[in-house]
Amino acid sequence: MTLRPGIRVVWRAVPPGVDRRTVSRAVLAELLPSARFVSRCPSCGGEHGRVRVEGADAAVSVSYAAGWTVVAMTQEHAAIGVDAVPADAAGLERVLPGGADALSWARVEAVLKADGRGLGVDPARVETSHTAHGWTARVQGAGADGRVWRGEDVEAPAGIVAAVARGA
């Protein structure tokens, strides 16, 4: 599927022995060379979690799956989320209702990353619907703001599925 204008998605293999964050930061630096990227976990203070951009008007998101890093970037939307999952991921029905598969999970997690709360929100609260140009989603329940997220499935390396979500 072709992504909407204003969204870039870049895949990069993570070489053996190289930290995956090193690879994602290199991709981010290529996409936004004048920017600085900061990740700070709100729970533990560690250098992981949502990536924030300083020094450029852009939103980014990063995911990792099966030896790959994927970075989504936009300068036209306030928020973006990307998630990549091995296509044969199992056990997802424990966290998503209705016989969830890997692509359903990638869509849900992309929405929660774009939303900014990540897995601090129960993934089962994300409801997705198919549209002519991809899919839409809303986070239901307490703390939900009614925002509609628009999403598209992303071409991925063999054995991986991926999705990107952005604010409507």
GUTOR-463078 format. One record per atom (N, C-alpha, C): residue in three letters; y, z, x. Coordinates in steps of 0.1 Angstrom, whole numbers, padded with zeros to 4 digits, always signed. Atoms other than C-alpha are relative to their C-alpha. Example, Ala and Ser with C-alpha at 12.3 -4.5 7.8 and 13.67 -1.06 7.14 Angstrom:
residues 2
ALA-0012+0000+0009ALA-0045+0078+0123ALA+0012+0000+0009SER-0011+0000-0009SER-0011+0071+0137SER+0011+0008-0008
This chain:
residues 168
MET-0012+0000+0008MET+0000+0000+0000MET+0012+0000+0009THR-0013+0000-0007THR+0035-0008+0012THR+0009+0011-0004LEU-0009-0011+0003LEU+0058+0022+0014LEU+0014-0005-0005ARG-0013+0003+0005ARG+0091+0023-0003ARG+0010-0001+0012PRO-0010+0001-0010PRO+0121+0013+0018PRO+0006+0014+0004GLY-0006-0012-0004GLY+0136+0042+0038GLY-0010+0011+0005ILE+0010-0010-0004ILE+0103+0059+0047ILE-0008-0007+0011ARG+0008+0005-0012ARG+0086+0054+0081ARG-0012+0010+0002VAL+0012-0008-0003VAL+0051+0066+0088VAL-0006-0006+0013VAL+0005+0004-0013VAL+0037+0065+0123VAL-0012+0008+0003TRP+0013-0006-0004TRP+0001+0072+0134TRP-0001+0000+0015ARG+0003+0000-0015ARG-0008+0082+0170ARG-0012+0008+0002ALA+0012-0007-0004ALA-0041+0091+0184ALA+0003+0012+0009VAL-0002-0012-0009VAL-0043+0126+0201VAL-0011-0001+0010PRO+0010+0001-0011PRO-0060+0121+0235PRO-0007+0014+0002PRO+0007-0012-0003PRO-0087+0146+0244PRO+0007+0009+0010GLY-0007-0009-0009GLY-0072+0177+0260GLY+0015+0001-0001VAL-0014+0000+0002VAL-0037+0170+0248VAL+0003+0008-0013ASP-0004-0007+0012ASP-0021+0194+0223ASP+0006-0009-0010ARG-0004+0009+0010ARG-0016+0177+0190ARG+0015+0001-0003ARG-0014-0001+0002ARG+0019+0191+0187ARG+0009-0007+0010THR-0007+0008-0011THR+0029+0175+0220THR+0001-0015-0005VAL+0000+0014+0005VAL+0019+0141+0204VAL+0010-0002-0011SER-0009+0002+0011SER+0037+0147+0172SER+0015+0001+0004ARG-0014-0001-0004ARG+0069+0158+0190ARG+0004-0013+0008ALA-0003+0013-0006ALA+0067+0126+0211ALA+0004-0011-0010VAL-0003+0010+0011VAL+0066+0105+0180VAL+0013+0003-0007LEU-0013-0003+0006LEU+0095+0124+0164LEU+0011-0004+0010ALA-0010+0004-0010ALA+0115+0119+0196ALA+0003-0015+0000GLU-0002+0014+0001GLU+0109+0082+0194GLU+0007-0005-0013LEU-0006+0003+0013LEU+0119+0081+0157LEU+0015+0004+0000LEU-0013-0005+0001LEU+0150+0102+0161LEU+0004+0006+0014PRO-0002-0004-0013PRO+0160+0103+0198PRO+0011+0010+0003SER-0011-0009-0002SER+0192+0123+0194SER-0002+0014-0006ALA+0003-0012+0008ALA+0176+0150+0173ALA-0008+0011+0008ARG+0009-0010-0005ARG+0159+0183+0181ARG-0009+0005-0011PHE+0010-0004+0011PHE+0128+0196+0162PHE-0004+0014+0002VAL+0003-0014+0000VAL+0121+0232+0154VAL-0011+0003-0010SER+0010-0005+0009SER+0090+0247+0139SER+0000+0015+0002ARG+0001-0014-0001ARG+0091+0284+0131ARG-0007+0005-0013CYS+0007-0006+0011CYS+0065+0301+0109CYS+0007+0011-0007PRO-0008-0011+0006PRO+0083+0323+0083PRO-0009+0013-0001SER+0008-0012+0000SER+0053+0347+0083SER-0002+0007+0013CYS+0003-0006-0012CYS+0045+0352+0119CYS+0010-0003+0011GLY-0010+0004-0010GLY+0074+0336+0138GLY-0005-0009+0011GLY+0006+0009-0010GLY+0050+0313+0157GLY+0006-0014-0001GLU-0006+0013+0000GLU+0060+0278+0167GLU-0010-0010-0007HIS+0008+0009+0008HIS+0040+0261+0140HIS+0006+0000-0014GLY-0006+0001+0013GLY+0047+0252+0104GLY+0009-0012-0002ARG-0008+0011+0003ARG+0072+0230+0088ARG+0010-0004+0011VAL-0009+0004-0010VAL+0092+0209+0112VAL+0014-0003-0006ARG-0014+0002+0004ARG+0130+0210+0108ARG+0008-0008+0010VAL-0007+0009-0009VAL+0154+0184+0122VAL+0014+0006+0002GLU-0014-0004-0003GLU+0186+0195+0140GLU+0007-0012+0008GLY-0007+0010-0007GLY+0212+0170+0151GLY-0001-0014-0005ALA+0002+0013+0007ALA+0203+0142+0127ALA-0002+0002-0015ASP+0002-0001+0014ASP+0205+0136+0090ASP-0013-0006-0004ALA+0013+0005+0003ALA+0168+0132+0084ALA-0009+0011-0005ALA+0011-0009+0004ALA+0137+0148+0069ALA-0013-0006+0006VAL+0013+0004-0006VAL+0103+0147+0086VAL-0011+0009-0005SER+0012-0008+0003SER+0068+0159+0080SER-0011-0005+0009VAL+0011+0003-0009VAL+0037+0160+0102VAL-0013+0005-0005SER+0013-0004+0004SER+0000+0162+0096SER-0010-0005+0011TYR+0010+0003-0010TYR-0031+0161+0117TYR-0014-0001-0006ALA+0013+0001+0005ALA-0066+0149+0110ALA-0009-0008+0010ALA+0011+0007-0008ALA-0097+0139+0131ALA+0005-0007+0012GLY-0005+0006-0013GLY-0079+0133+0164GLY+0012-0009-0002TRP-0012+0008+0003TRP-0048+0117+0148TRP+0011+0009-0004THR-0012-0006+0006THR-0013+0128+0142THR+0007-0011-0008VAL-0008+0009+0008VAL+0008+0112+0115VAL+0013+0007-0003VAL-0014-0005+0002VAL+0046+0116+0112VAL+0006-0009-0011ALA-0008+0008+0010ALA+0066+0106+0081ALA+0015+0004+0002MET-0014-0002-0003MET+0104+0103+0085MET+0008-0008-0011THR-0009+0007+0009THR+0132+0094+0061THR+0015+0005+0003GLN-0014-0004-0001GLN+0170+0094+0063GLN+0007-0003-0013GLU-0006+0003+0014GLU+0174+0084+0026GLU-0004+0010-0011HIS+0005-0010+0010HIS+0156+0113+0009HIS+0002+0014+0006ALA-0003-0013-0004ALA+0164+0150+0011ALA-0013+0007+0006ALA+0012-0007-0004ALA+0127+0160+0016ALA-0011-0010+0000ILE+0012+0008-0001ILE+0094+0144+0026ILE-0011+0008+0004GLY+0012-0007-0004GLY+0059+0155+0030GLY-0011-0010+0002VAL+0012+0009-0003VAL+0028+0138+0045VAL-0012+0009+0002ASP+0013-0007-0003ASP-0008+0149+0046ASP-0011-0010+0003ALA+0012+0008-0004ALA-0039+0134+0062ALA-0012+0009+0000VAL+0013-0008+0002VAL-0075+0145+0055VAL-0011-0009+0003PRO+0012+0008-0001PRO-0109+0133+0066PRO-0005-0004-0014ALA+0004+0005+0013ALA-0121+0111+0038ALA-0013+0007-0006ASP+0012-0007+0005ASP-0154+0130+0036ASP+0002+0015-0001ALA-0003-0015+0002ALA-0137+0165+0033ALA-0008+0005-0012ALA+0008-0006+0011ALA-0159+0187+0012ALA+0005+0014-0004GLY-0004-0013+0004GLY-0154+0219-0008GLY+0013+0001-0007LEU-0013+0000+0006LEU-0121+0208-0023LEU+0001+0005-0014GLU+0000-0004+0014GLU-0132+0216-0058GLU+0002+0015-0001ARG-0002-0015+0001ARG-0129+0253-0049ARG+0015+0003-0001VAL-0014-0002+0000VAL-0091+0249-0046VAL+0008-0009-0010LEU-0006+0009+0009LEU-0083+0220-0069LEU-0010-0002-0012PRO+0009+0002+0012PRO-0097+0216-0105PRO-0004-0015-0001GLY+0003+0013+0004GLY-0114+0186-0118GLY-0007-0009+0010GLY+0008+0009-0009GLY-0138+0174-0091GLY+0009-0006+0011ALA-0009+0006-0010ALA-0111+0169-0064ALA-0007-0006+0012ASP+0005+0007-0012ASP-0116+0145-0036ASP+0011+0001+0011ALA-0009-0002-0011ALA-0099+0142-0002ALA+0014-0006-0003LEU-0013+0006+0003LEU-0072+0118-0015LEU+0008+0009-0010SER-0007-0009+0009SER-0063+0142-0043SER+0006+0012+0008TRP-0005-0011-0008TRP-0060+0170-0018TRP+0012-0005+0009ALA-0011+0005-0008ALA-0038+0148+0005ALA+0013-0001-0008ARG-0011+0001+0009ARG-0015+0141-0025ARG+0007+0014-0002VAL-0005-0014+0003VAL-0012+0178-0034VAL+0007+0006+0012GLU-0006-0007-0012GLU-0005+0190+0001GLU+0013-0008+0004ALA-0013+0007-0003ALA+0021+0162+0007ALA+0011+0005-0009VAL-0010-0006+0009VAL+0039+0175-0024VAL+0004+0014+0004LEU-0003-0014-0003LEU+0037+0211-0013LEU+0008+0000+0014LYS-0008+0001-0012LYS+0050+0201+0022LYS+0015-0004-0003ALA-0013+0004+0004ALA+0079+0182+0006ALA+0008+0010-0007ASP-0006-0011+0008ASP+0086+0211-0017ASP+0005+0011+0010GLY-0004-0010-0010GLY+0089+0233+0014GLY-0007+0013+0000ARG+0008-0013+0001ARG+0066+0261+0003ARG-0014-0001+0005GLY+0013+0002-0006GLY+0034+0246+0016GLY-0011+0007-0008LEU+0012-0007+0007LEU+0002+0265+0008LEU+0004+0014-0004GLY-0004-0012+0006GLY+0023+0295-0002GLY+0000-0001-0015VAL+0002+0003+0014VAL+0019+0279-0036VAL-0014-0004-0003ASP+0014+0004+0004ASP-0015+0276-0053ASP-0001-0015-0002PRO+0001+0015+0002PRO-0025+0239-0049PRO-0004-0004-0014ALA+0004+0004+0014ALA-0040+0240-0084ALA+0012-0001-0009ARG-0012+0001+0008ARG-0004+0243-0097ARG+0007-0014+0000VAL-0006+0013-0002VAL+0004+0207-0086VAL-0008-0010-0010GLU+0006+0010+0009GLU-0002+0181-0114GLU+0005-0014+0004THR-0003+0013-0004THR-0003+0145-0104THR-0003-0010-0011SER+0002+0011+0009SER-0001+0113-0125SER+0002-0013+0007HIS-0001+0013-0006HIS-0006+0077-0116HIS+0011-0008-0006THR-0011+0009+0005THR+0023+0052-0120THR-0003-0014+0006ALA+0002+0014-0004ALA+0027+0015-0114ALA+0002-0002+0015HIS-0004+0001-0014HIS+0041+0021-0079HIS-0005+0013+0008GLY+0005-0012-0008GLY+0020+0051-0067GLY-0004+0011-0010TRP+0003-0011+0008TRP+0020+0085-0083TRP+0012+0009-0001THR-0010-0011+0001THR+0042+0114-0094THR-0007+0013-0001ALA+0006-0013+0000ALA+0037+0151-0092ALA+0011+0010-0004ARG-0009-0012+0003ARG+0052+0184-0105ARG-0008+0012+0004VAL+0005-0013-0002VAL+0046+0219-0094VAL+0002+0008-0013GLN+0000-0008+0012GLN+0038+0240-0125GLN+0001+0015+0002GLY+0001-0015-0001GLY+0043+0277-0132GLY+0012+0007+0006ALA-0011-0008-0005ALA+0064+0305-0118ALA+0007-0006+0012GLY-0007+0005-0011GLY+0091+0294-0095GLY+0002-0015+0001ALA-0001+0014+0000ALA+0088+0258-0104ALA+0014-0004-0005ASP-0014+0004+0004ASP+0121+0240-0107ASP+0000-0013-0008GLY+0001+0012+0008GLY+0108+0210-0127GLY+0002-0013+0007ARG-0002+0012-0009ARG+0114+0186-0098ARG-0012-0009-0001VAL+0010+0011+0000VAL+0095+0153-0100VAL-0001-0005+0015TRP+0002+0006-0013TRP+0080+0142-0067TRP-0007-0013-0002ARG+0006+0013+0000ARG+0072+0106-0061ARG-0009-0002+0012GLY+0009+0001-0012GLY+0043+0097-0039GLY-0007-0014+0001GLU+0008+0012-0002GLU+0023+0069-0024GLU-0011+0003+0010ASP+0011-0002-0010ASP-0010+0067-0006ASP+0003-0009+0012VAL-0004+0006-0012VAL-0007+0057+0030VAL-0012-0006+0007GLU+0011+0006-0008GLU-0028+0033+0051GLU-0003+0009+0011ALA+0004-0009-0010ALA-0048+0054+0075ALA-0011-0006+0009PRO+0012+0004-0009PRO-0073+0050+0104PRO-0013+0002-0008ALA+0013-0001+0006ALA-0109+0046+0094ALA-0005+0015-0001GLY+0005-0014+0002GLY-0124+0078+0079GLY+0010+0010-0004ILE-0011-0009+0004ILE-0090+0093+0069ILE+0007-0005-0012VAL-0009+0003+0011VAL-0070+0093+0037VAL+0013+0007+0002ALA-0013-0006-0002ALA-0033+0101+0036ALA+0009-0003-0012ALA-0010+0002+0010ALA-0004+0104+0012ALA+0013+0006+0005VAL-0014-0004-0003VAL+0034+0108+0014VAL+0007+0003-0013ALA-0007-0003+0012ALA+0056+0125-0012ALA+0015+0002+0004ARG-0014-0002-0002ARG+0094+0125-0015ARG+0006+0004-0013GLY-0007-0004+0012GLY+0119+0138-0040GLY+0004-0012-0008ALA-0003+0011+0009ALA+0126+0116-0070ALA+0015-0002+0000
